Amino acid sequence: MQEYVKGAAFKRDNVARMLLHLTAPEQLAAEEEKRLNQRGLRLAAARERLGSYVLLVMRRFGHKKLEGELFTLRMHQNPLSVEIRDELLIPPEYLVEKPPPPPRIDQKRYSGCNQSGQRSPRCPSRDRELPTENRVSKRAASPITPDHPGAGPHLSRQTTSDS
C-alpha cells in the first residue's frame, strides 16, 4: 500500500510539473499575439500613410496614372460614402419612394367564381376544359422502359405468381 501511495504522489508531481510547463508557453503565446497585433496596426498605418502620400503627389502634379515596370498606380473616382445615423433628419427632397408592387391574382376568389354561380367570359367553366397547349417533350425517351427485358426486377411491372 505504501508503494501505491508513493507511486500516486510521483504521478501527482508529474501532473503539477506538466501544468507548470504549459503555463510558460501560454504566457509566451499571449505576449506574441499582443506583439503581432501591434505590428499589424503599425503596418496598416504605414500603408495608409504611403497611399495618402501617393495620392497627394498625383493630385499635385495632375497625374491620373503612374506607370512603373511592374505596377501601375491609378486614381479612382469613388463616390463619397455617407453614414446615416438618423433617417428622420433627412430632408424630404432626398427621399425616394419605392413603386407599389404589381397587383396579384386572388386565386381563391378566381377558383371559386363558378361556385357562386357567376358566369363570365373571364371566369373558367368547370363543365369544359381550359384550352391547353400541346407540348412535345424535347427529352428523348429512355431506352430502358419498365417493360423492357433489361429493366431488372426493381423496374419490372410484371408480377410473378406462385401457382
C-alpha positions as CSV (number, residue, x, y, z in Angstrom):
1,M,0.0,0.0,0.0
2,Q,2.9,2.3,0.8
3,E,4.3,1.8,-2.8
4,Y,0.9,2.7,-4.2
5,V,0.8,5.9,-2.2
6,K,4.4,6.6,-3.2
7,G,3.6,6.0,-6.9
8,A,0.5,8.2,-6.7
9,A,2.5,11.0,-5.2
10,F,5.0,10.7,-8.1
11,K,2.1,10.9,-10.6
12,R,0.7,14.0,-8.9
13,D,4.1,15.6,-9.0
14,N,4.4,14.9,-12.7
15,V,1.0,16.4,-13.4
16,A,2.0,19.5,-11.4
17,R,5.2,19.8,-13.4
18,M,3.3,19.5,-16.7
19,L,0.8,22.2,-15.6
20,L,3.7,24.5,-14.7
21,H,5.4,23.6,-18.0
22,L,2.3,24.5,-20.0
23,T,1.8,27.8,-18.2
24,A,5.0,29.4,-19.6
25,P,4.3,28.8,-23.3
26,E,0.8,30.0,-22.8
27,Q,2.1,33.3,-21.5
28,L,4.6,33.5,-24.3
29,A,1.8,32.9,-26.9
30,A,-0.3,35.7,-25.3
31,E,2.7,38.1,-25.5
32,E,3.4,37.1,-29.1
33,E,-0.2,37.7,-30.0
34,K,-0.1,41.2,-28.5
35,R,3.1,41.9,-30.3
36,L,1.7,40.7,-33.7
37,N,-1.5,42.8,-33.2
38,Q,0.6,45.9,-32.6
39,R,2.8,45.1,-35.7
40,G,-0.3,44.6,-37.8
41,L,-1.6,48.0,-36.7
42,R,1.7,49.7,-37.5
43,L,1.8,48.1,-41.0
44,A,-1.7,49.2,-41.7
45,A,-0.9,52.7,-40.7
46,A,2.2,52.8,-42.8
47,R,0.2,51.5,-45.8
48,E,-2.4,54.2,-45.3
49,R,0.3,56.9,-45.0
50,L,2.1,55.8,-48.1
51,G,-1.2,55.6,-50.1
52,S,-2.2,59.1,-49.0
53,Y,1.3,60.4,-50.0
54,V,1.0,58.9,-53.5
55,L,-2.5,60.4,-54.0
56,L,-1.2,63.8,-52.8
57,V,1.7,63.7,-55.3
58,M,-0.6,62.5,-58.1
59,R,-3.1,65.4,-57.4
60,R,-0.4,68.0,-57.0
61,F,1.2,67.2,-60.4
62,G,-2.1,66.4,-62.2
63,H,-1.3,62.7,-63.0
64,K,-4.2,60.2,-63.1
65,K,-1.9,57.3,-63.7
66,L,1.7,56.5,-62.7
67,E,3.2,53.6,-64.7
68,G,6.2,51.5,-63.4
69,E,7.9,48.5,-64.8
70,L,5.8,46.1,-62.8
71,F,2.9,48.1,-61.4
72,T,0.6,50.9,-62.5
73,L,-0.9,53.3,-59.9
74,R,-4.3,54.9,-60.8
75,M,-6.5,57.4,-59.1
76,H,-10.1,56.2,-58.9
77,Q,-13.1,58.5,-58.7
78,N,-15.0,56.7,-55.9
79,P,-18.3,58.2,-54.8
80,L,-18.4,59.7,-51.3
81,S,-19.9,57.4,-48.8
82,V,-22.4,58.7,-46.2
83,E,-23.2,57.2,-42.9
84,I,-26.9,57.8,-41.9
85,R,-27.3,58.0,-38.2
86,D,-31.0,59.1,-38.1
87,E,-33.2,58.7,-41.1
88,L,-35.8,61.1,-39.6
89,L,-33.4,64.0,-40.0
90,I,-33.0,63.5,-43.8
91,P,-34.8,66.3,-45.8
92,P,-37.8,65.0,-47.9
93,E,-36.2,66.0,-51.2
94,Y,-33.6,63.3,-50.7
95,L,-36.1,60.5,-50.0
96,V,-37.1,58.2,-52.8
97,E,-40.4,56.3,-52.7
98,K,-40.5,52.7,-53.9
99,P,-43.1,51.9,-56.6
100,P,-46.1,49.9,-55.4
101,P,-45.9,46.2,-56.2
102,P,-48.0,45.0,-59.2
103,P,-51.5,43.6,-58.4
104,R,-51.7,39.9,-57.6
105,I,-54.3,37.4,-58.6
106,D,-56.6,36.3,-55.7
107,Q,-56.5,32.6,-56.6
108,K,-59.1,31.6,-54.1
109,R,-61.7,34.1,-55.4
110,Y,-60.8,33.2,-59.0
111,S,-61.2,29.5,-58.5
112,G,-64.4,30.0,-56.5
113,C,-66.2,32.2,-59.1
114,N,-68.0,29.2,-60.6
115,Q,-69.2,28.0,-57.2
116,S,-71.0,31.3,-56.6
117,G,-73.0,30.8,-59.8
118,Q,-71.3,33.7,-61.7
119,R,-70.9,33.2,-65.4
120,S,-68.4,35.4,-67.1
121,P,-66.1,35.0,-70.1
122,R,-63.3,35.7,-67.7
123,C,-64.4,33.0,-65.3
124,P,-63.5,29.5,-66.5
125,S,-66.3,27.0,-66.6
126,R,-65.9,23.7,-64.8
127,D,-68.0,21.9,-67.5
128,R,-65.4,22.3,-70.1
129,E,-61.7,22.0,-70.0
130,L,-59.5,25.0,-70.3
131,P,-57.5,25.2,-73.5
132,T,-54.1,23.7,-73.1
133,E,-51.0,23.8,-75.3
134,N,-49.9,20.6,-76.9
135,R,-46.3,20.3,-75.7
136,V,-43.9,17.8,-77.1
137,S,-41.1,16.8,-74.8
138,K,-37.7,17.6,-76.1
139,R,-36.2,15.0,-73.9
140,A,-35.7,11.6,-75.7
141,A,-37.4,8.6,-74.2
142,S,-35.3,6.4,-72.0
143,P,-34.1,3.3,-73.9
144,I,-34.9,1.2,-70.8
145,T,-38.6,1.2,-70.0
146,P,-40.3,-0.7,-67.2
147,D,-41.5,-3.4,-69.7
148,H,-38.1,-3.8,-71.3
149,P,-36.4,-7.2,-70.6
150,G,-33.2,-5.5,-69.4
151,A,-35.0,-3.3,-66.9
152,G,-34.3,-5.5,-64.0
153,P,-36.6,-6.8,-61.2
154,H,-36.7,-3.4,-59.5
155,L,-38.4,-1.7,-62.5
156,S,-40.4,-4.6,-63.8
157,R,-44.2,-4.3,-63.7
158,Q,-44.7,-8.0,-64.2
159,T,-45.6,-9.9,-61.1
160,T,-44.9,-13.5,-60.6
161,S,-47.5,-15.7,-59.0
162,D,-46.7,-18.9,-57.3
163,S,-49.4,-21.1,-58.7
